């Protein structure tokens, strides 16, 4: 593709999201949508069918970034789970990032159990050695009943195994969990999720609080009364119960996402008690919670 020239703009199609830690990264859209795209609470990719973008467009965007973003030292591959891209093409993308963006020292992407399972341990190591150093895995819940209800597409045990596979390959594993999707089953969900996180031992846990999105199955179920969302205290109680049952060895447990009512970031185990004390203070009303109008996806 010697004749490919830099694009005159980055080619972004439809809704595009990235994790908060990747705010300053070069956002390179290499797939459209999500290969799973069945989670009941998610409306992010309902506007497009899953597809892998053409290599000429991808390379043109990389060349554009080389010209206009010379000081950005990370790349985030969008959309929902770029890891699902066949190995040779994903290696080609990483090779061109390394060739044309020499200042970049790391690449991240969303992943799910299907996309991790599509790679062997050897392939994951190959990807990590080629620059893909961080996977963001949407665990959401460690309770199989809840996982089935929200159509995650896998059981907790499989999720655990895929997270461990990423860790064995030497990748940084960031896990996302979602408060509120279990409804009145919040206590069982929180405990099971904490136990799953303990077994998986991710480098970072990011807790988010569900915000119903109009048009999703989850919101329809809420409107029909099939699911009940907790109030603010209920969300905090679920978060506390999850944290109580999470034992990390040097990992971070955070609720800094904009969807949460209470923000904190704690390295476990040494800062765990101080955060539990903060949640207790919030439950007593001694700490103000984020007002509803300030919360966002």
C-alpha positions as CSV (number, residue, x, y, z in Angstrom):
1,X,0.0,0.0,0.0
2,X,2.8,2.4,-0.9
3,X,0.3,4.7,-2.6
4,X,-1.8,5.3,0.5
5,X,-1.6,8.9,1.7
6,X,-2.6,10.5,4.9
7,X,-6.3,11.1,5.3
8,X,-7.5,14.7,5.5
9,X,-9.3,13.8,8.7
10,X,-9.8,10.8,11.1
11,X,-12.6,8.5,9.9
12,X,-15.0,8.1,12.8
13,X,-18.4,6.5,12.1
14,X,-21.3,6.5,14.5
15,X,-21.0,6.5,18.3
16,X,-17.5,6.2,19.5
17,X,-16.4,5.7,23.1
18,X,-13.2,5.1,24.9
19,X,-12.2,4.5,28.6
20,X,-11.4,7.6,30.7
21,X,-7.7,6.6,31.0
22,X,-7.4,6.8,27.2
23,X,-8.6,10.4,27.0
24,X,-5.3,11.7,25.6
25,X,-4.7,8.7,23.3
26,X,-4.9,8.7,19.6
27,X,-8.3,7.2,18.9
28,X,-8.0,4.8,15.9
29,X,-11.3,3.3,14.8
30,X,-10.4,-0.1,13.2
31,X,-13.8,-1.8,13.7
32,X,-17.4,-0.6,13.6
33,X,-19.6,-1.6,16.5
34,X,-19.3,-4.6,18.7
35,X,-19.0,-8.2,17.6
36,X,-21.4,-9.2,20.5
37,X,-23.7,-6.2,20.7
38,X,-26.4,-8.0,22.7
39,X,-26.0,-6.7,26.3
40,X,-29.4,-5.5,27.4
41,X,-28.1,-2.3,29.0
42,X,-25.9,-1.1,26.2
43,X,-27.1,1.2,23.5
44,X,-23.7,2.4,22.3
45,X,-23.4,0.5,19.0
46,X,-27.1,0.1,18.0
47,X,-26.5,2.5,15.2
48,X,-24.1,0.3,13.2
49,X,-23.5,-3.3,12.2
50,X,-20.2,-4.9,13.2
51,X,-17.5,-4.7,10.6
52,X,-13.7,-4.5,10.3
53,X,-12.6,-1.4,8.5
54,X,-10.6,-1.4,5.3
55,X,-6.9,-1.4,5.6
56,X,-6.5,1.7,3.3
57,X,-8.7,3.7,5.6
58,X,-6.9,2.5,8.7
59,X,-3.5,3.3,7.3
60,X,-4.7,6.7,6.1
61,X,-5.8,7.5,9.6
62,X,-2.5,6.3,11.1
63,X,-0.6,8.6,8.6
64,X,-3.0,11.5,9.6
65,X,-2.2,10.9,13.2
66,X,1.5,10.9,12.4
67,X,1.2,14.3,10.9
68,X,-1.2,15.9,13.4
69,X,-0.7,14.1,16.7
70,X,3.1,13.8,17.1
71,X,3.1,14.2,20.9
72,X,0.4,11.6,21.8
73,X,2.2,8.5,23.1
74,X,-0.7,6.0,23.3
75,X,-3.2,4.6,20.8
76,X,-6.7,3.3,21.6
77,X,-8.2,0.9,19.1
78,X,-12.0,1.3,18.7
79,X,-14.8,0.2,18.5
80,X,-16.3,-2.3,20.9
81,X,-13.6,-5.0,20.7
82,X,-10.9,-4.6,18.2
83,X,-9.2,-7.7,19.6
84,X,-11.7,-9.8,17.5
85,X,-9.8,-8.7,14.3
86,X,-8.0,-11.7,12.8
87,X,-4.4,-12.0,14.1
88,X,-2.5,-11.2,10.9
89,X,-4.5,-8.0,10.3
90,X,-4.2,-6.9,13.9
91,X,-0.5,-7.5,13.8
92,X,-0.4,-5.4,10.6
93,X,-2.2,-2.5,12.3
94,X,0.2,-2.7,15.3
95,X,3.2,-2.8,12.9
96,X,2.1,0.3,11.1
97,X,1.4,2.1,14.4
98,X,5.0,1.3,15.4
99,X,6.4,2.3,12.0
100,X,4.6,5.6,11.6
101,X,4.0,6.6,15.2
102,X,7.4,5.9,16.9
103,X,6.5,8.0,19.9
104,X,3.7,5.6,20.8
105,X,4.7,3.4,23.8
106,X,1.4,1.5,24.2
107,X,-1.8,0.4,22.7
108,X,-5.1,-0.4,24.4
109,X,-8.5,-1.8,23.3
110,X,-11.8,-3.1,24.6
111,X,-12.1,-6.9,24.7
112,X,-14.7,-9.5,25.6
113,X,-14.6,-13.2,26.4
114,X,-15.2,-14.1,22.7
115,X,-12.4,-12.0,21.4
116,X,-9.9,-13.1,24.0
117,X,-10.9,-16.7,23.4
118,X,-10.3,-16.2,19.7
119,X,-6.6,-15.8,20.4
120,X,-4.2,-18.5,21.7
121,X,-1.8,-17.7,24.6
122,X,1.0,-17.5,22.0
123,X,-1.0,-15.0,19.9
124,X,-1.8,-12.8,22.8
125,X,1.9,-12.7,23.7
126,X,2.7,-11.9,20.1
127,X,0.2,-9.0,20.2
128,X,1.7,-7.7,23.5
129,X,5.2,-7.9,22.1
130,X,3.9,-5.9,19.1
131,X,2.6,-3.1,21.4
132,X,-0.9,-4.1,22.5
133,X,-0.3,-3.7,26.3
134,X,-3.8,-3.1,27.8
135,X,-7.1,-4.8,27.5
136,X,-10.4,-3.3,28.9
137,X,-12.7,-6.2,29.8
138,X,-16.3,-5.6,30.5
139,X,-17.0,-8.1,33.2
140,X,-20.1,-6.2,34.5
141,X,-21.1,-9.1,36.9
142,X,-19.7,-12.2,38.5
143,X,-23.2,-13.7,39.1
144,X,-24.2,-16.1,36.3
145,X,-27.9,-15.4,36.9
146,X,-27.3,-11.7,36.3
147,X,-24.9,-12.3,33.4
148,X,-27.6,-14.4,31.7
149,X,-30.3,-11.9,32.3
150,X,-28.2,-9.1,30.7
151,X,-27.0,-11.3,27.9
152,X,-23.3,-11.1,28.5
153,X,-22.9,-14.3,26.4
154,X,-20.6,-16.2,28.8
155,X,-20.5,-17.6,32.3
156,X,-18.4,-16.1,35.1
157,X,-15.9,-19.1,35.0
158,X,-15.2,-18.4,31.3
159,X,-14.8,-14.7,32.0
160,X,-12.3,-15.6,34.7
161,X,-10.3,-17.9,32.4
162,X,-10.1,-15.2,29.7
163,X,-9.0,-12.6,32.1
164,X,-6.3,-14.9,33.4
165,X,-5.2,-15.6,29.8
166,X,-4.6,-11.9,29.2
167,X,-2.7,-11.7,32.5
168,X,-0.5,-14.7,31.6
169,X,0.3,-13.0,28.3
170,X,1.7,-10.0,30.2
171,X,-1.0,-7.6,29.3
172,X,-2.4,-5.0,31.7
173,X,-6.0,-6.0,32.5
174,X,-8.5,-3.3,33.3
175,X,-11.9,-4.8,34.4
176,X,-15.2,-2.9,34.3
177,X,-18.1,-3.8,36.6
178,X,-21.6,-2.3,36.5
179,X,-23.7,-1.5,39.5
180,X,-27.5,-1.7,39.4
181,X,-28.0,-4.3,36.7
182,X,-28.9,-7.0,39.2
183,X,-31.9,-5.1,40.6
184,X,-33.0,-6.7,43.9
185,X,-30.4,-9.4,43.6
186,X,-27.7,-6.8,44.3
187,X,-26.2,-8.5,47.4
188,X,-25.6,-11.8,45.7
189,X,-24.3,-10.0,42.6
190,X,-21.9,-7.9,44.6
191,X,-20.5,-10.9,46.5
192,X,-20.1,-13.0,43.4
193,X,-18.5,-10.1,41.5
194,X,-16.1,-9.4,44.3
195,X,-15.1,-13.1,44.4
196,X,-14.6,-13.1,40.6
197,X,-12.4,-10.0,40.8
198,X,-10.3,-11.6,43.5
199,X,-9.7,-14.7,41.5
200,X,-9.0,-12.8,38.3
201,X,-6.6,-10.3,40.0
202,X,-6.9,-7.5,37.4
203,X,-4.5,-4.5,37.6
204,X,-7.4,-2.1,37.8
205,X,-11.1,-2.4,38.5
206,X,-13.4,0.4,37.3
207,X,-16.9,0.4,38.9
208,X,-19.6,2.1,36.8
209,X,-23.2,2.8,37.8
210,X,-25.9,1.9,35.2
211,X,-27.8,4.7,33.6
212,X,-30.8,3.4,31.6
213,X,-30.7,4.2,27.9
214,X,-34.0,4.7,26.1
215,X,-34.6,2.0,23.5
216,X,-32.5,-0.7,25.2
217,X,-34.0,-3.9,26.5
218,X,-32.9,-3.0,30.0
219,X,-34.8,0.2,29.9
220,X,-37.9,-1.5,28.5
221,X,-37.7,-4.0,31.3
222,X,-37.5,-1.1,33.8
223,X,-40.6,0.5,32.2
224,X,-42.5,-2.7,32.5
225,X,-41.6,-3.1,36.1
226,X,-39.6,-6.3,35.5
227,X,-36.5,-4.8,37.1
228,X,-36.2,-2.2,39.8
229,X,-33.2,0.1,40.1
230,X,-31.9,0.8,43.6
231,X,-31.8,4.4,45.0
232,X,-28.6,6.2,45.6
233,X,-28.1,4.3,49.0
234,X,-28.8,1.0,47.2
235,X,-26.1,1.7,44.6
236,X,-23.6,2.6,47.4
237,X,-24.5,-0.5,49.4
238,X,-23.9,-2.7,46.4
239,X,-20.5,-1.0,45.8
240,X,-19.6,-1.5,49.4
241,X,-20.5,-5.2,49.4
242,X,-18.5,-5.7,46.2
243,X,-15.5,-4.0,47.7
244,X,-15.7,-6.0,50.9
245,X,-15.5,-9.2,48.9
246,X,-12.7,-8.0,46.6
247,X,-9.1,-8.9,47.5
248,X,-6.5,-7.5,45.2
249,X,-2.8,-7.7,45.5
250,X,-1.6,-4.3,44.6
251,X,-4.4,-3.6,42.1
252,X,-6.6,-0.5,42.1
253,X,-10.3,-0.4,42.7
254,X,-11.9,2.9,41.5
255,X,-15.3,4.5,41.1
256,X,-14.1,7.6,39.3
257,X,-16.3,7.2,36.3
258,X,-18.8,10.0,35.6
259,X,-21.8,7.6,36.1
260,X,-21.0,7.1,39.8
261,X,-22.5,9.0,42.8
262,X,-19.3,8.7,44.9
263,X,-15.8,9.0,43.5
264,X,-12.7,7.3,44.9
265,X,-9.6,5.4,43.8
266,X,-7.9,3.0,46.2
267,X,-5.0,0.6,46.0
268,X,-5.8,-2.7,47.6
269,X,-5.3,-4.0,50.2
270,X,-3.7,-1.0,52.0
271,X,-6.3,1.6,51.2
272,X,-9.4,-0.6,51.3
273,X,-10.5,0.3,54.8
274,X,-10.3,4.0,54.2
275,X,-12.5,3.7,51.2
276,X,-15.0,1.5,53.1
277,X,-15.1,4.3,55.8
278,X,-15.8,6.8,53.0
279,X,-18.7,4.8,51.7
280,X,-20.1,4.4,55.2
281,X,-19.8,8.2,55.7
282,X,-21.7,8.7,52.5
283,X,-24.4,6.2,53.6
284,X,-24.8,8.2,56.8
285,X,-25.2,11.4,54.9
286,X,-21.9,12.9,56.1
287,X,-20.5,13.1,52.5
288,X,-22.5,14.7,49.6
289,X,-23.1,12.5,46.6
290,X,-22.9,13.7,43.0
291,X,-26.2,15.2,41.9
292,X,-28.2,13.4,39.2
293,X,-27.6,16.1,36.6
294,X,-23.9,15.7,36.8
295,X,-23.9,11.9,36.1
296,X,-23.2,10.8,32.5
297,X,-22.4,7.7,30.5
